[in-house]
């Protein structure tokens, strides 16, 4: 019985260890996790287990205090059962998608899984997958830069359920303001990461753009418990532009034939139907949400799409396009050649 409990305890310890220093676990953390699983043991026993495991598995420790234990990312990992080719392809596609969005520290644990996936595909008919699959982004803007330290502290605060302190630089303000909050979740929108957190001076949770944080540090105080009626999706939709839902409207649009097939492949709303199909234009009707995202989508097609109703949306777009037309109707000032001398007194 003792051997069975010892085997199960060591197996659970192995499962808790992550690849790379970013995901390291110390003895105290392992003891708490084991206790939650009904395994009561001493710190000394866990230390002996870790040293025993390091003799047979690529498990190592660092020189920090307290010591952290983790899987070595430069060693071949162990997969039981062996990864199949379709799972390997899904992992590699996820890696290709996440790599430009998140800092390297977050993807550190991916390295050994990536090698395993590459190895699994190398021995299958999908070994030339890079010549057959590519990932593109439709976003014009690049995601804001987020430091490894900021992201690691945010994720650790969420995992340990501790408070987080940081200096927040609001848009357009040079001087930052100190905050101490209870992290409740994160939201990713178009490559930008936001922290949803409770502030003791506010009744409702606040939303912070993570790239505007500096001097981020984990606190010892426990975070405020998340209430039962809390909805991360509702908070995000209420505070983020383009995420907030609007009222339902019956949208009627006329699209040129070369654009119409895009709407047929990817309907813009519920119950989308085609009212008429001509040689130049195709008229659609659909139930959609009246939102800023809808207006941006309409304007992105330029002269290839025309809104027929409802009248309120037509009026709003007419005012917007009229103002845009005024911008481009003005004759630009004549620019002087680069080699022309400017007028005035200059040193």
N, C-alpha and C positions, 0 to 999 in steps of 0.2 A: 504493500500500500504506500509505503514511504517513497519507493522508486516511482510509482505512478504519479504521485503528487509533485515530486521533484521534476519529472519530465514535463508535466503540464505547466508548472510554474515557469520553467525555463523557456518553454515554447511560447507562453504569453509574453515574456520579456522580449523575445526575438521579434514578435509581432509589433511591439510598441516602438521599436527602434526605426528611425528613418535614415535615409541616405544623406550624407554630408553633415557638416557642422551646423548648418542652419536648423536642422530638425533634431538636434541632439537632445537626449533625456538624461537627467541626473537621477541618482538613487532615490531621492525623496519623491520625485515625480512618478517614478516606476512603482514605488511602494504605495502611493495613493491610488494609482490605476489598478494595481493588483487587489487592493482592499475593496475597491468598488466592484470587482469581479468575484468577491468572496474569498480571496486568497490572502490570509493574514500571515505575514512573515516579517522578519527583522531586516534592517538596513544592511547588517553584516552579511546575512544570507544572500541578499540580492547582489552585493559586491562580489561574493564568492561565485555566484552563478554567472555574473558578467565576465569574470576572469576565466572561468571554465569555458564559456561560450566562445570567447575570443581565440581559444586554441583551435577551434574547429570551423569557425565562421569568420567572414571578413568584418568583424566587429572590433572597433578600437575606441580609444578615449582621447580627450584633449587635456590641456594643462590648466584649464579654467578651474575656478573654485565657486561652487562645487563642480567636480568633474562631470563632464557630459559624455555620454556614450552614443555611438551612431555607427551605421553601416559605412564602410569605405566605398566611395563612389568610383574609385579607380580599379576596383576588383569586380570580377564577374559575379553577378547576383544569382540567387537561387530561385527558380520558378517551379512550383509544384501545384498543379500540373504544368507541363510545358505550354508556353503561349502559342496559340494557333495563329495562322497568318491573317485572318480577318480582324482579330483583336489587335494584333500588332499594327496593322494598317490604321485602325481607328486611333490607337495611341499616337502614332506618328503624325497623323493629320491633326489631332488635338495639339500636339507640340508645335506644329507649323503655325497653327492659328493663335496660340497663346504667346509664342515667343516674342513677337513685336509689341505685345501689350504689357507684359509683366517684366520686372527687373530680373537679372540672372539669379539672384538669391532664391526667388520663389521657384524657379525651374531647376534648382540644383539637384533636387531629388529625381528629376526626370532623366538625368544622365544615364543611370544604370538601366532604367526601363527602356530608354531609347536604344541603348546598345542591344538589349535583349530582343526588342522588336525588330531592329535591323537584322539581327542574326536569324530570327524566325523567318523573316521575309527572304533572306538570302538563300534559304533552303526550300523556298516554295516557288510557284509560278509567278508570284508577284514581286520577284527580286528586282525588277526594273521599274518599280512603282514611281520613282521620281521622274521618269520620262513619260509617265501616263497620268499623273495627278499633280495639280498645282493649286495653290490657295491665293486668291486675290482679295483686296479690300476695296470697297466702293467709297470709302471715306476720303474726302479731299484733304482734310486736316489730319496732321499727325497727332497721336495721343500725347498729352503732357508728360513730362519726365517726372518720375517718382523714384526717390532714393530707396536703395535696398534697406537702409536702416528704418525709414519711416514705415515701409510696408511690413517688415518683420515685427516691429513693435505693435502695429495695429493687429496683426494676426495673432500674436502672442497674447495680447490683451483680450481678444475674443475667446481664445482657447482657455486661458486661465481665469477668465471672468473677473479681471481686475480693472481698476480705473486707469485712464490714460490722460497724461498731461502733455500739452503742446502749445506752441505759439502759432496763432492762426493769422494769416495775412489775407484779409478780405480783398476782393477785386478792386483795383484802383488805389489801394492804400499801401503806403510804404511801411509804416510802423505796424507791427503785429500786436495782437492782444492774447494774453495768456488764458488758457481754458483747461479745465479739469472735468472730464466727462466719463460716463459709463458707456462703453461701446456695446451696441445692440446688434449691429449687422453692417454689411457693406453692400454697395450697389455698383455694378459696372454698366456704364452707358457709353457707347461709341468710344471705347478705349480709355475712358476717364473713370477713375475709382473714387467713390464717395463713401464716407463713414456716416452711418446713422447712429446717433448717440443721445443719451439722456443727460441734460444739464440741470443741476439742482435749482437753478434760478428760473427755469422755464417749465411751463406746464406740458408742452408737447415736445417730442424728440426733435433734435436739430440735425441738419445735414451739412457735412463739411467736405469740401473738395480736398482729397488727400494730398495732392501735389502743392497745395497752399499751406501745408503744415511744415513747421520747423521745430527743432529742439524737442522732438518727440521722446517721451520717456514713460516707461511702465511704472505704475504706482502700486504700493503694497495694499492699499485699501480695496476691499471687494466692490465690485460694480453693483449698481442698483439692479434688482431683479427685473426681468422683462415681464410686464403685465400680460395676463391671459388674452386680452383683446388686442394686443399689439400685432400689426400687420406691416411687415417690411415693404411689401409691394404697394400698399396704400400710401405709406409715407413717401416712397420714391415717386409715385405718380403725382402726388400733391405738390412736391417741391421741385422736381426736375422738369425743365422745359422739354417739350415734345413727349414727355411721358404721361402728362396729365390728360386723362380722358375727357372728351367733350360730349356734348349732347348728340344724340343720334339724329341724323338728317338723311333725307332722300337726295342723293347726289345724282345729277344728270350731266354727263359730259360727252363731248364730241371729240374723238381722237382720230388723227390721220391713220390710214391703214397700216403704215409701217410701225406705228406705235400700238395700234389696237391689239396686235397679237401678244404684246407684253401683258396687257390687262387680261386677256383670255387665259394666259398661262398662270398669272399670279393675280387673282381677283383682289380688288381693293376693299371689299366689304362683303357683308352677308347678302345673300339673295341677289347677286349681281346677274343682270340679264342684258341682252342686246336688243335695243328697241328697233334699230334699223341699221342696214349695212349698205353703204353706197360705194361708188367707185373711188372716192377720195376720203370720205369720212365714215366712221362707225360710231353710233350713239349708244352709250351705256347708261344703265340705271343701277344703283346699289345703295344699300343702307350702310353709312359710314359715320364715324365720330367726327364732329366739327372741331378741329384742333389746329394748333400752329403747325404741327407736323403735316397735316393735310394740305395746308396752304403752301408750305415749302415744296411738297411733292408736286402740286399742280404747277407752280412757277418753274420748277426744274425742267419741264417739258417745253417751255417757251411757246412758240407759235404752233407746236404740234398738237396742242390740246386746248379746248375751249369749254368753259363751264356754262351750262344752260340753266341750272337751278341748284339750290333754291335762290331766291332773289337776294336774300341777305348776303350770301357768300359772293354772288355776282357783284354786288355793290362794293363789298370790301376789296375784291380783286381789282375792280375798275379803279378804285382810288389808289391802290398800291401801284398798279402799272402806269397810271397817269403820272404819279410822282416820279417813277423810274424814267418815264419818257422825258420828263423835264430835265433830269440829270444829263441824259445823253443828247438832248436837243441843243444844249449850250455849246457854242463853238469854243474849243480849247484855245488857250492863249498860245501864240506862236512861241516856240522854244528856240532860243539862240543856239548856234552851233557850239560844240564843246570847246572849240579853240577861240571863241570870241571872248574878248575881255569884258568883265562886268563893269557896270557904271558905278561911280562913287569913289570915295577915298578909302583905300585899304592898304595896310602895311605890306 
